[in-house]
Structures are given as structure tokens and as C-alpha cells.
Amino acid sequence: MLDQCLGGSNMNQSVHLAYGREGRTFDMPAHAELTLLRKSVAAMRGDPQSRVLAALASPVDAAPIRKEARGARTACIVICDVTRPVPNGLLLRPIIDELVAGGVPLTGICILVATGLHRPNEGAELAELIGDPWVTAHVQIENHDARRDEDHTDLGQTEARKTPIILDRRLVEADVRIVTGLVEPHFMAGYSGGRKVIAPGVAHHTTIRTFHSARFMEHPAARTCNLAGNPLHEEQLAIVAALGRALAVNVVLSDERDLVHVNYGEVVASHAASVEVAAGLSEVSVPRRFSTVVTSAAGYPLDRTYYQTVKGMVTPLDILEPGGTLIIAADCGEGLGSPDYRAAQEQLLALGQDAFVSGLEAKALADVDEWQTEMQVKSTRRADVALYSEALGDDHSLTGVRRIDDVCDAVAQSIGRAGDNAVAVIPEGPYVVPFCRQT
């Protein structure tokens, strides 16, 4: 959705960006001509819990869960980690009830947190992630650990690109396999959710590091909102096929994190149906490019680290004039990211961006978390990237982008350099993806 607000010398303007838990309002220069880019408005009829139950009763290319579970003794429910705002409090209890109705004992159900190579979610954070005290009290919950070889089963490799298929054995060995996911634009895999919760979500580190090697990351089809010819998506589908029967409950959320869409079914079919909905909400056509773009890292929980903030730097590139200014606001309350990511950022600063990327192309396996540094280079090669973050402190020096303390002043300076008052503002950051489609 595109809203235009023409500035004037007597107008006070401000924009509210997703920032931390509550968001943040930033003043804008009075002479700025703002174009606000938001998700399309979509209403979901009925209360969310009723819609979840209705989705479970109307499967896509699958039987109801209780029928899928007949004769089964074990089930694994894979959920996204804390970086994704999946409404697990709405989803998990109905799924568990259906499994139990199909004959799976509670003691045979495991909830597996798809951490990929992220840190585990524990304590109060895990309770918040699950969102239902009953589930926390009655069902076994475990974190995936991509570095523990003994937790994984080797299923061979994909035919097309020889990606190792090594997945968490708790999912592989379960009689019933169910993933829950948020379908939203993803800056490498096209769209998140579905098959991505399996790989890289609960894959071994060699599988994940293969996915994130330069032969995938530098592929022109490995980009936001694109599935056609996307090597990551194609390999994920191949891995799901090698795994065997898997089910999914996928959701699409509004910019206020309200439930817009939910479906249940076979993992690939469910994901495809949700992508169709997400694309209609998140992809925004814009008739021009801008020399000044203001965006966010989508607020909590995505903007907890600078590592995740990079996503917001990449998704608006199609509407950013080469040599323009991209201003991004992110809380980064947990700092830069992992020690591995810190090392990658240090290497970027030591080598320079061209030498850094060249060094990646010879690797069959990416070093852990260096892929996010690689993606950042896509932004910094195109534009001047400026970051507003109050929590990074001295770590600002490792971001490789310009530090700003006043968004309004940064916008005014960009307007002055470009000689163009037009400013694109994307309050929800990487969850909204604008494309320049000139008529």
C-alpha cells in the first residue's frame, strides 16, 4: 500500500517506525515529500482461535491431523525461534489436541525449536516463545543444536547441487512431522516459513553452511520475494522430499502482528498457499526510485541484534537510486550478534567489501554467520547506509555503515545532497518489499 504526504514549509511531519517492542516516532523535515509504504490492509473474519481451528479442519493436500496421526506413537512439532513472531500461543495447543485425539500420547510429542545456527531459547524467553503455560508444563520442548553431530541423521545429498541432507533426528524419526511457520518476505529464500523451518531451521551446520555459501548467496535468483529459479528454495524442496511426509501450519500476519491468514496441510502445498497471500500483502509496486529511503528492522523480535538488522537494508534496494541514502532504525538491544558474526564484520572492515566477497567465492562451506555480512555488502555497494541505534555503543564501529544520532537531520542532509525532496518510508522494514515498476 502506498500513501503520499506532500510536505510544506508550515507542516510538522513525523513517522512511526517499528523499533524495539513499542516502536518509535521520528520527526521528518517539513519540506520532505513522504511516500509511506505499508502492507495492504487485510481483515480476517472471526476470532483468531476459531480461524486456527477452521484451518485445521480444512487441510491442503492432507488429512486432518488426527487422521494423519492414527497408529503413530511419536510426533515432532518444529517451531521457529524467537526471531520470528509466530503466534504459537494460538497454534500449539490445538495441534497437540489433534495429535492426542489421533492416538499420540503427550509423552510422545516433542516441540523442537528451529534455531538454525542461532542461540538456544530458554527460560522466560522460551515461555514467551511458546505462549501457552499449559504447553510448557505438559509437552517436552527442546532446542535444535546444529553443531551436535549426534543429534542428526544423514539422508544423503540433493541431486542437483549436492547439498548434504543432514537433519535433526528428532524430526526425522518422528511418526508425525509438523512445522509451524510465519510466511513473510525473505531476502535470500524468497519467502520464509514452510520448508525453510526444516532447512535450515533444524539442519546440521554443514547443510546450513552449504546453503549460505557464495554459490547460493551470489545467485541472482536468491532474492527477496522470488521463488522461481531460486537455488535456496529448490534445495529446500529437495530436502523436504528426501525427508518424507511432513505437515505444516503456516500463518501470515498484518503490520500490527494480527493474524491475517492461517492454513494447515502438506508442507509444500501449505507454504505455496500462504505465499500467495503474503505476496498480495507485502509486495508493493512503486512508480519511481528514491534517493532517500527510511526504513526499520521490523521491531521486536527481529531488531534485537544488528545481525538481523541487515535484512532491512536489503529488501528496499529495488526502489533505491544507486548512490542514494538508506536510513535504517533498529533497537539492537542484544548488540551486534554472535561471536562468529563479529569476526565476519571485523574481516569485512579489514579487507574491504570487494576482497571480502571475493574470498567467499572459493569456499564450499560458508563460515558461520558471515553470510549476513555478505548480504550487507549488497546494500553498501549500492548506497550510503546510515544506522540509528541507541544500544550498540562502541559496536557501531563494527557495523561497516555510517552512524547517525538524528534521523530527521540525516533525511534533510540526504535531500540536500540529492536535490530531491521525495522520501520513501517503510515503517515495517523487511516485512514490506517495494518494487520499482514504472509504467
N, C-alpha and C positions, 0 to 999 in steps of 0.2 A: 504494500500500500504506500502511495506517495502523497505526501502533504507538502504544499508550498506555503512559506510565510515570507513575504517580502518585507525586508527591513526598511527603516526610515530614520531620519535624524532625531525624531522625537519619540522613538519607540524603545521601550525596555524589553529585552528578549532574554529568555533562558530556555535551557533544555534539560530534561531529566534523563540521566543515563543509568543503566544497570551498573551498580558499583557496590560491592560488598553485599550485605544482606538487605539493606534498606534502599539502595540507590542514592544518587547524588544529583542535585540540581546545580548546573553551571550557567553563569551568565554568558551571553554572546554579545559581540559588538552590535551596536544599534544599526549599523549600516550593512550588516550581513544579511544576505538573502538566503534563508534557510529552506532546504528541502529535507523533510523528515521521511525516513524510510523505515516502515514498520511491517510486521506481519499483517496479512489480510485478516479482517475480523471474521471469526467463525464461532458460531454458537453451537453448543451441544445440548440437545434436549434431554431432560430428565436429570436426576441427580447422578453424580459420578459413580456411586456404588452400583446403582441399577444398570448403568451402561456397561460396567465391567461384567456383571452377571449376564447381561444380554449378549455380550460378545462371546463369553464362554459357551453360551448356548447356541451360538451361530458360527461354527468353525469354518475356516477357509481351508479347503483341501485336507480336512482331518475329521476324526470323530470327536465327540465331546470327551473331555479329559477322563471322565470316569470310565468310558468305554476303552480309551487308549490304555488305561491302567489295569484293565481286567487281567488277572493272572500275574501281575507284577508284584514284586516284593520290595523293590527299591526305586527311588526317584531322585533325580538331581534337578534342582531349580537354580539356574545361574542368573545372578542379578548384577547390574552394573555397580561399579564402586561409587564412592561419594562424590566424584567429579561430575556425575550425571544426576539431574534432579528427577529421577524416575519415581512416580508416586507408589512406592512399594507398599505403603500402608493401605492402599486401595486394592492392590493386586494379590498379595501373597496369601492372605487368609482364604479367599475364595478358591485359589488354585489348590491350596493344601486340602481344603474341604472336599474338593472334587477328587483329588488323589485318594484320600481316605475312603470316600464313597465307592471308589473303584476297587478297593481292597488293599491299598498300600498302607502299612502301619506307620504311625507317626515316627517310630524309631527307624524306619527305613527311608525317611526323607532327609535329604541334605540340601541346605541352601549354600551355594558356593558363590563367593564374591569375586567377580571377574576383575581382578586388579591389573591384568596385563603385567607390565613391569612397574606399576605404581606401588606405593607402600600399602601395607595392610590397613584395614579399617577395623578399629577396636574400641571397646569401652563405650562411652557416651556417643561417640561418633557412629559406631556400629548401630546402637539403639536408634539414633536418628535416621540412619540409612534404612533400617528395616521398617520403622514407622508404626509398629504394632507390638505392644508388650506381650501379647499372647503368643505371637510367633517367636519372639525372642526367648520366651520361657519354655516353649514346648518343642521346638524344632532345632536340630543340630545346624549350626552356622559356622562355616569355615572360610578362610581367605585362601584364594589361589596364590601359589608362590612359584613363579616362572623359573626360578633358579634351583628348585629342588628336583633333581632328576628322578628320584624315586616316586614322586607324585604323578608321573606322566607315563603315557602309553604311546609307543611309536607305531603309527599306522602307515608308514612308508613315506612317499612323496608325491606331489602332484605331477601329472603327466606333462603339462605344458611348460612349466618353468622350474620344475624340480624343487619346489618348496617343501621342506620337511614338514610332515603332518604329525606333530607330537603334541598331544592334548592331555589335559588333566584327567587322570584315570577315574576320578570320582564321577565325571560326566560320561566318559567312555563306557564304564562298566555298569552304569545305571540302567535299569529296565525301562524307565521312562525319563526322557530328557526334555526339559522345558527351559527356555531362556526368556527373560523379560528385558525389554529394551525401550529406549527413547529414540524415535526416528527423527533426526534433525540433520541439517547440512553438516557434512564433514569435509574438512579441507584437503584430505587425501583420498578417502574411500568413497567420496561422493555423498553418501548418507550413512549415518550411524544406525545402530540397532540391528536386530535380527542376527544375521550371520556374523556380524562383527563382534557380538558378545561372546561368541565361541572362539573366533580367531581374529584378533589377537587376545581377546578377553581372558580365556583360560588356556592359552597355548604356552608351550615351553619357550624359553628365551631364544633358542635358535630359530624357531618359527617366526617369532616376533621380529628378531633382528634381520631375518631374511626379508620380511615384508617391508622393513624400513631401510633397506639398502638403497643405494643411489639408483640402481636399475629400475626400481619401482618409483622412488620419490621424484626422480627427474623425468619420468614418463609424462608426456603432455596430457594424457587422458586421466592421470591420477590427480584429479582436481575437484573442487567443490561442486556438489550437485550433479556430478556426472558419473553414470554407471556404464555407459556404452564404451566398450573397449578399455575400461579401467582395469589395469592389471591387478590391483588390490582386490577389487570386487570379484573378478574372475577367479582368483586364487581362493578367496573366501568361499565361494560357491563350490569349488572343487574339494575343499577341506570338509565342508558340510556333507557333501556326497560320500566322501570316504568314511566319515563318522557313522552315517546311517540315520535312521529315523530320529528327527528332532522336532519339537514343537516350540511355538513362541507366542508370547503375549506382547504386542508392541503398542506403544502409545505415541500420540502427538500432542504437544502442549501449546497453549497460547503464550503471548508475551508476558502474561500475568501468571504463568505456570498453571493455568486451569486446564483441565482435561478437555481436549477438542475431539480426539479420536482414540478408540481402542479397538483392537481386534485380536483374535486368537486363531491359530491354525498351524499348519505345517510351516516350518521356519522360513523357507524361501518365499512361499506364497503369501504368508502373513506380512513379511517385510515389504514385498512388492506393493501390496495393497496400501500399506502405511506410507510408503514413499510417494505414492500418487497424491495422498492427502497433504503430506508435508511440503511437497513441491508447490502445490497450489497456494500454500500459506506463506512459505519462506522465500520463494524466488520472486524478486521484484524487478520489473522492467523499468529502466531509466533512459530517457531520450538523449542524454548527453553525458560527458565525463566532467569531473570536477577537479580543480587544482587544490581544493581543501576538503578533506573528509574527516569528520569527527565520529569516533565510534567507541565501543566499550569491549570488555572481555566477557560480557554477558552476566556479570554479577555473580553472587554466590550460587552454587559452589564452584563454578568454573574459574572465577578470577582469584582463587586463593593463592596461586603461585604465578610467577612470571612465565614459567614453562607453558601453562595453559593459555596465558595471555596472547601468545603468538598466533593462536587461531584467529583472533580478532584482527590481526594485522594482515592476514592473507585473504580472508573472504571478501573484502571490498575492492580488491585490486582491479577488477574489470571496469570500475567506474572512476578510477583514479588516473588523472593525467600523468603521464611519465614526467618525473621531476617535480611532481606536486608534493603536498604535505599531508601525511596521515597522522592524526592526533588520536591517541587511544588512552582511555582511563581505565585503570584496573587496581583493585584493592591490594592484591599480592600480600595479604596478611601473613601467609606462611613463608614468604620470602621468594627466593629465586627458583627453587625446585630441588631435585635430587643432587647428591654429590657428582653423579655422572653428568648431569646436565651442566652443572657448574664447570666441570672440566671441559666440556664441549664449548661453552661460551668463552672460556679462557683461551682455548685453541683458536677460536674464530678471531679474537682480538689480536692474538699473536701472529697469525698467518695472514690475515686479511680474507675477505669473503671469497675472492676468486680461487686463491690457493686452498682455502678450506674445502670448498666444494670439489675441486679437482682431486684432492686427497681422498674423498669419499668414493669416487668412481672406481677405484681399484679394489674396494672391499666387497667380498661376498656377503659378509655379515656386518651390519652397522654396529658401532659401539652404542651401548645403552644410552638412550635419550638424546643422542647427537642429531637425530632426525628433526627434532624441533628447531635446533639451530639452523639446520639446512633449510627448513621452511621459512624461517625468519629472513634468510638471505633473499628469498623471492620478493619480499617486501622492500628491503633496504636497497636492492638493486633498482627498484622502480621509483622510490620516493624517499623523501626525508621523513623518517618516522620519529614521532615525539611521544613520550610516555609521561602521563600524570599518574603518580602512585605515591601515597603518603607513607607506606610501610616499608619500602625497600631499603631505605637508608643508604649505607655505603655500597650495597649490592647494585645500585643503579649503575655503577661503573662497569659492571659485567654484562649489562643488557646489550650493549652494542648499538643502542639507539639514544636519541637526544632526550635529556631530562627537562621537563617543564614543571613549574610550580603554579602556573596560572593558565588555565585553558582558554579563557577569553582573550588574554594577551597573545597567546600562541595563534589563535584564529585570526586576530587582527593583523599580526605580522605576516601570516601566510597570504591573507587577502592583499596586503600591500605588495608583497613580492610578485604575486601572480597578476595583479591589476584586474582581479575578478572578484566581485562580491559574493558569488554563488558558493554556498557551503552545503555539502551533503552531511546529514546527521543520521547515524544508525544507532538508536538507543540500546538495542538488544544485542549489538555486536554480531558475533558469528552465527547466531540463530536466524539472521536475516541476510540474504545474499542478493545483492543488486547486480544486474547485468545491464550493460550499455547496449540497448537495442534501438538504434537510430532508424527512423522511417524515411 
